[in-house]
Amino acid sequence: MKPHNDGVAAGSPVTSIACDARWACVACVDGSLHVWTLSKVNAQRALPPIALTSQAAKLTLSGDTLAVVTTSATLAIWDLANASCVIRPLCFRNLLTHGGTEDQLRNILDDLLGPSHCTSTPKIWQNTILGIRKHDLLEEMLSLLVRQLRWQRLYTEYQDQLSSLKQTSAMVNGH
């Protein structure tokens, strides 16, 4: 007996999933993104299928905000409740090629990491952007950098700093 198909189909093998009690977000091998709103009775499409620039490497769902990082180093963010794209796909591919200078990359990574505990002048820093934790975005960026030989030193540097911040935070919070 075949399972009942209620119209909720992705059409291609699934590569990434992000979901909570209200949303189900699915990215597929063919580079498509599908978003459904969930209820106790059924699921309905929240957005029409979206063609990403390439396969999704990571989906992150935070409240009504969905962030997608693709294998071609693009980032896009949607407000699911309003069915709108908040940040159109931004390409970070130039950071992964020999053209994405180290200074530019450091500026992006520094902002995602936040002010260092060693600085003497405090900075105003928000730990989220559009409801997504900057440290989560930093981890996504680092997962792209580790694949590029020329950025592995930078990856190690920022991964160590992020790990140190997490350990310090855990000790301060008593975990």
Sequence and secondary structure as in RCSB ss.txt:
>XXXX:A:sequence
MKPHNDGVAAGSPVTSIACDARWACVACVDGSLHVWTLSKVNAQRALPPIALTSQAAKLTLSGDTLAVVTTSATL
AIWDLANASCVIRPLCFRNLLTHGGTEDQLRNILDDLLGPSHCTSTPKIWQNTILGIRKHDLLEEMLSLLVRQLR
WQRLYTEYQDQLSSLKQTSAMVNGH
>XXXX:A:secstr
      S   SS EEEEEE SSEEEEEETTSEEEEEEE SS EEESS  EE SS EEEEEEETTEEEEEETTSEE
EEEETTTTEEEEEEEE HHHHS    HHHHHHHHHHHH S TT SS     SEETTEEHHHHHHHHHHHHTTSGG
GHHHHHHHHHHHHHHHHHHHHHTT 
